[in-house]
Amino acid sequence: MPTEVQAQITGNVWKIVKAIGDPVVEGEELIILESMKMEIPVEAPCGGRISEFRVSEGESVEEGAVLAVIE
């Protein structure tokens, strides 16, 4: 069952650390958001494989936006 990875805060996608198809473990850093000059890591909520990114670097996102999907 796919798991959606959501933004915890409003900010900008500073860096996408992983790539589509990469295996991940729970707690592994996937994306780094930038908000108010702070870098906030977004971690995998579960293990699996990244099947999709719904954002790109430099894009602005709102809190709760889906950033990636893990299967």
C-alpha positions as YAML, in Angstrom:
chain: A
units: angstrom
residues:
- id: 1
  name: MET
  ca: [0.00, 0.00, 0.00]
- id: 2
  name: PRO
  ca: [1.54, 3.36, -1.02]
- id: 3
  name: THR
  ca: [2.43, 5.86, 1.71]
- id: 4
  name: GLU
  ca: [2.36, 9.59, 1.01]
- id: 5
  name: VAL
  ca: [5.16, 11.72, 2.47]
- id: 6
  name: GLN
  ca: [3.84, 15.14, 3.49]
- id: 7
  name: ALA
  ca: [5.44, 18.50, 4.26]
- id: 8
  name: GLN
  ca: [5.44, 19.30, 7.98]
- id: 9
  name: ILE
  ca: [5.73, 23.05, 7.31]
- id: 10
  name: THR
  ca: [5.27, 25.65, 4.59]
- id: 11
  name: GLY
  ca: [8.52, 26.33, 2.78]
- id: 12
  name: ASN
  ca: [10.64, 25.69, -0.30]
- id: 13
  name: VAL
  ca: [12.07, 22.40, -1.50]
- id: 14
  name: TRP
  ca: [15.77, 23.07, -1.03]
- id: 15
  name: LYS
  ca: [17.11, 19.62, -1.98]
- id: 16
  name: ILE
  ca: [15.79, 16.21, -2.99]
- id: 17
  name: VAL
  ca: [18.19, 13.74, -1.40]
- id: 18
  name: LYS
  ca: [16.93, 10.46, -2.90]
- id: 19
  name: ALA
  ca: [15.84, 9.39, -6.39]
- id: 20
  name: ILE
  ca: [12.83, 7.54, -7.76]
- id: 21
  name: GLY
  ca: [13.39, 3.80, -7.31]
- id: 22
  name: ASP
  ca: [15.74, 4.20, -4.34]
- id: 23
  name: PRO
  ca: [15.09, 1.91, -1.38]
- id: 24
  name: VAL
  ca: [14.55, 3.73, 1.94]
- id: 25
  name: VAL
  ca: [14.22, 2.79, 5.58]
- id: 26
  name: GLU
  ca: [11.99, 4.46, 8.14]
- id: 27
  name: GLY
  ca: [13.55, 7.71, 9.37]
- id: 28
  name: GLU
  ca: [15.85, 8.13, 6.36]
- id: 29
  name: GLU
  ca: [16.13, 11.69, 4.98]
- id: 30
  name: LEU
  ca: [14.33, 12.13, 1.64]
- id: 31
  name: ILE
  ca: [13.95, 15.87, 1.09]
- id: 32
  name: ILE
  ca: [15.22, 19.04, 2.74]
- id: 33
  name: LEU
  ca: [12.81, 21.95, 3.07]
- id: 34
  name: GLU
  ca: [13.92, 25.53, 3.71]
- id: 35
  name: SER
  ca: [11.75, 27.80, 5.81]
- id: 36
  name: MET
  ca: [12.70, 31.02, 7.55]
- id: 37
  name: LYS
  ca: [16.38, 30.39, 6.69]
- id: 38
  name: MET
  ca: [16.30, 26.99, 8.44]
- id: 39
  name: GLU
  ca: [16.78, 23.59, 6.79]
- id: 40
  name: ILE
  ca: [14.16, 21.04, 7.83]
- id: 41
  name: PRO
  ca: [14.72, 17.39, 6.83]
- id: 42
  name: VAL
  ca: [11.70, 15.36, 5.71]
- id: 43
  name: GLU
  ca: [12.14, 11.72, 6.71]
- id: 44
  name: ALA
  ca: [10.58, 8.54, 5.39]
- id: 45
  name: PRO
  ca: [7.62, 7.54, 7.58]
- id: 46
  name: CYS
  ca: [8.16, 3.88, 6.61]
- id: 47
  name: GLY
  ca: [10.51, 1.64, 4.68]
- id: 48
  name: GLY
  ca: [10.02, 0.79, 1.01]
- id: 49
  name: ARG
  ca: [10.97, 2.18, -2.37]
- id: 50
  name: ILE
  ca: [10.36, 5.71, -3.66]
- id: 51
  name: SER
  ca: [7.86, 5.48, -6.50]
- id: 52
  name: GLU
  ca: [7.17, 9.15, -7.12]
- id: 53
  name: PHE
  ca: [8.19, 12.70, -6.24]
- id: 54
  name: ARG
  ca: [5.41, 15.27, -6.56]
- id: 55
  name: VAL
  ca: [7.69, 18.29, -6.12]
- id: 56
  name: SER
  ca: [10.93, 19.60, -7.59]
- id: 57
  name: GLU
  ca: [13.82, 21.53, -6.12]
- id: 58
  name: GLY
  ca: [13.02, 25.22, -5.70]
- id: 59
  name: GLU
  ca: [9.27, 24.66, -5.56]
- id: 60
  name: SER
  ca: [7.21, 26.27, -2.79]
- id: 61
  name: VAL
  ca: [4.99, 23.92, -0.77]
- id: 62
  name: GLU
  ca: [2.29, 24.34, 1.85]
- id: 63
  name: GLU
  ca: [2.11, 22.38, 5.10]
- id: 64
  name: GLY
  ca: [0.44, 19.03, 4.40]
- id: 65
  name: ALA
  ca: [1.38, 18.97, 0.70]
- id: 66
  name: VAL
  ca: [2.30, 15.53, -0.63]
- id: 67
  name: LEU
  ca: [6.01, 15.54, -1.51]
- id: 68
  name: ALA
  ca: [6.67, 11.91, -2.40]
- id: 69
  name: VAL
  ca: [5.15, 8.42, -2.45]
- id: 70
  name: ILE
  ca: [6.78, 5.30, -0.97]
- id: 71
  name: GLU
  ca: [5.62, 1.82, -1.97]
...
